[in-house]
Amino acid sequence: MSRAKGNLAEDKACKFLDENGFMIIERNFYSRFGEIDIIATKDEVLHFVEVKSGLDYESAIQNITPQKLSRLLRTGDVYMKKNSLDVDFMYDAIIVTPQDVELVDNITI
Protein backbone atom coordinates (compact mmCIF):
# COMPACT_ATOMS: atom_id res chain seq x y z
CA MET A 1 0.00 0.00 0.00
CA SER A 2 1.28 3.47 -0.77
CA ARG A 3 2.02 5.89 2.04
CA ALA A 4 -0.72 8.20 0.74
CA LYS A 5 -3.34 5.42 0.98
CA GLY A 6 -2.03 4.51 4.42
CA ASN A 7 -2.31 8.12 5.58
CA LEU A 8 -5.87 8.34 4.26
CA ALA A 9 -6.84 5.16 6.13
CA GLU A 10 -5.20 6.47 9.31
CA ASP A 11 -7.04 9.80 8.95
CA LYS A 12 -10.35 7.93 8.66
CA ALA A 13 -9.41 5.81 11.68
CA CYS A 14 -8.57 8.90 13.76
CA LYS A 15 -11.88 10.49 12.83
CA PHE A 16 -13.70 7.29 13.82
CA LEU A 17 -11.87 7.14 17.16
CA ASP A 18 -12.55 10.80 17.87
CA GLU A 19 -16.26 10.36 17.11
CA ASN A 20 -16.36 7.38 19.48
CA GLY A 21 -14.89 9.06 22.54
CA PHE A 22 -11.19 8.32 22.12
CA MET A 23 -8.50 10.95 22.57
CA ILE A 24 -5.59 10.63 20.13
CA ILE A 25 -2.27 10.83 21.96
CA GLU A 26 0.16 10.11 19.14
CA ARG A 27 0.35 8.90 15.57
CA ASN A 28 3.09 6.85 13.92
CA PHE A 29 5.20 5.98 16.97
CA TYR A 30 8.36 4.22 15.83
CA SER A 31 10.77 1.95 17.67
CA ARG A 32 13.48 -0.34 16.37
CA PHE A 33 10.87 -3.11 16.35
CA GLY A 34 8.22 -1.38 14.25
CA GLU A 35 5.48 1.22 14.26
CA ILE A 36 2.22 1.81 16.08
CA ASP A 37 -0.19 3.68 13.83
CA ILE A 38 -2.28 5.37 16.54
CA ILE A 39 -2.02 5.63 20.31
CA ALA A 40 -5.21 6.80 21.99
CA THR A 41 -6.97 6.76 25.35
CA LYS A 42 -10.56 6.09 26.37
CA ASP A 43 -11.95 5.47 29.84
CA GLU A 44 -8.46 5.52 31.38
CA VAL A 45 -7.24 2.73 29.07
CA LEU A 46 -4.38 3.24 26.62
CA HIS A 47 -5.10 1.80 23.16
CA PHE A 48 -2.37 0.86 20.70
CA VAL A 49 -4.17 0.80 17.35
CA GLU A 50 -3.08 -0.91 14.15
CA VAL A 51 -4.84 0.44 11.07
CA LYS A 52 -5.40 -1.88 8.11
CA SER A 53 -7.28 -1.07 4.94
CA GLY A 54 -8.48 -3.10 2.01
CA LEU A 55 -11.27 -3.58 -0.45
CA ASP A 56 -13.09 -5.74 2.10
CA TYR A 57 -12.83 -6.71 5.76
CA GLU A 58 -11.26 -10.11 5.14
CA SER A 59 -8.43 -8.87 2.93
CA ALA A 60 -7.59 -6.13 5.44
CA ILE A 61 -7.69 -8.21 8.63
CA GLN A 62 -5.52 -10.93 7.08
CA ASN A 63 -2.66 -8.42 6.95
CA ILE A 64 -2.35 -8.63 10.74
CA THR A 65 0.07 -11.52 10.76
CA PRO A 66 1.65 -13.14 13.83
CA GLN A 67 4.91 -11.38 12.92
CA LYS A 68 3.15 -8.00 12.66
CA LEU A 69 1.42 -8.59 15.99
CA SER A 70 4.73 -9.49 17.64
CA ARG A 71 6.32 -6.25 16.40
CA LEU A 72 3.29 -4.29 17.59
CA LEU A 73 3.55 -5.80 21.09
CA ARG A 74 7.26 -5.08 21.33
CA THR A 75 6.78 -1.50 20.13
CA GLY A 76 3.99 -0.99 22.67
CA ASP A 77 6.33 -2.20 25.39
CA VAL A 78 8.96 0.32 24.25
CA TYR A 79 6.36 3.11 24.37
CA MET A 80 5.28 2.14 27.89
CA LYS A 81 8.88 2.05 29.17
CA LYS A 82 9.94 5.22 27.35
CA ASN A 83 7.04 7.14 28.92
CA SER A 84 7.28 5.40 32.34
CA LEU A 85 3.63 4.35 32.12
CA ASP A 86 1.88 1.95 34.46
CA VAL A 87 -1.67 2.00 33.09
CA ASP A 88 -4.20 -0.41 31.66
CA PHE A 89 -3.69 -0.90 27.94
CA MET A 90 -4.85 -2.98 24.99
CA TYR A 91 -4.01 -3.58 21.36
CA ASP A 92 -6.77 -2.91 18.85
CA ALA A 93 -7.18 -2.85 15.09
CA ILE A 94 -9.21 -0.55 12.91
CA ILE A 95 -10.27 -2.00 9.59
CA VAL A 96 -10.94 0.61 6.91
CA THR A 97 -12.81 -0.43 3.76
CA PRO A 98 -14.47 1.74 1.14
CA GLN A 99 -17.82 1.03 2.85
CA ASP A 100 -16.98 1.04 6.55
CA VAL A 101 -14.60 1.67 9.44
CA GLU A 102 -14.66 -1.02 12.11
CA LEU A 103 -12.88 -1.31 15.47
CA VAL A 104 -11.65 -4.74 16.52
CA ASP A 105 -10.95 -4.70 20.28
CA ASN A 106 -8.08 -6.53 21.92
CA ILE A 107 -6.49 -8.31 18.97
CA THR A 108 -3.98 -10.13 21.21
CA ILE A 109 -6.51 -12.64 22.57
C-alpha positions in Angstrom: 0.0 0.0 0.0 1.3 3.5 -0.8 2.0 5.9 2.0 -0.7 8.2 0.7 -3.3 5.4 1.0 -2.0 4.5 4.4 -2.3 8.1 5.6 -5.9 8.3 4.3 -6.8 5.2 6.1 -5.2 6.5 9.3 -7.0 9.8 9.0 -10.4 7.9 8.7 -9.4 5.8 11.7 -8.6 8.9 13.8 -11.9 10.5 12.8 -13.7 7.3 13.8 -11.9 7.1 17.2 -12.5 10.8 17.9 -16.3 10.4 17.1 -16.4 7.4 19.5 -14.9 9.1 22.5 -11.2 8.3 22.1 -8.5 11.0 22.6 -5.6 10.6 20.1 -2.3 10.8 22.0 0.2 10.1 19.1 0.4 8.9 15.6 3.1 6.9 13.9 5.2 6.0 17.0 8.4 4.2 15.8 10.8 1.9 17.7 13.5 -0.3 16.4 10.9 -3.1 16.3 8.2 -1.4 14.3 5.5 1.2 14.3 2.2 1.8 16.1 -0.2 3.7 13.8 -2.3 5.4 16.5 -2.0 5.6 20.3 -5.2 6.8 22.0 -7.0 6.8 25.4 -10.6 6.1 26.4 -12.0 5.5 29.8 -8.5 5.5 31.4 -7.2 2.7 29.1 -4.4 3.2 26.6 -5.1 1.8 23.2 -2.4 0.9 20.7 -4.2 0.8 17.4 -3.1 -0.9 14.1 -4.8 0.4 11.1 -5.4 -1.9 8.1 -7.3 -1.1 4.9 -8.5 -3.1 2.0 -11.3 -3.6 -0.5 -13.1 -5.7 2.1 -12.8 -6.7 5.8 -11.3 -10.1 5.1 -8.4 -8.9 2.9 -7.6 -6.1 5.4 -7.7 -8.2 8.6 -5.5 -10.9 7.1 -2.7 -8.4 7.0 -2.3 -8.6 10.7 0.1 -11.5 10.8 1.6 -13.1 13.8 4.9 -11.4 12.9 3.2 -8.0 12.7 1.4 -8.6 16.0 4.7 -9.5 17.6 6.3 -6.3 16.4 3.3 -4.3 17.6 3.5 -5.8 21.1 7.3 -5.1 21.3 6.8 -1.5 20.1 4.0 -1.0 22.7 6.3 -2.2 25.4 9.0 0.3 24.3 6.4 3.1 24.4 5.3 2.1 27.9 8.9 2.1 29.2 9.9 5.2 27.4 7.0 7.1 28.9 7.3 5.4 32.3 3.6 4.4 32.1 1.9 2.0 34.5 -1.7 2.0 33.1 -4.2 -0.4 31.7 -3.7 -0.9 27.9 -4.8 -3.0 25.0 -4.0 -3.6 21.4 -6.8 -2.9 18.9 -7.2 -2.8 15.1 -9.2 -0.6 12.9 -10.3 -2.0 9.6 -10.9 0.6 6.9 -12.8 -0.4 3.8 -14.5 1.7 1.1 -17.8 1.0 2.8 -17.0 1.0 6.6 -14.6 1.7 9.4 -14.7 -1.0 12.1 -12.9 -1.3 15.5 -11.7 -4.7 16.5 -11.0 -4.7 20.3 -8.1 -6.5 21.9 -6.5 -8.3 19.0 -4.0 -10.1 21.2 -6.5 -12.6 22.6 
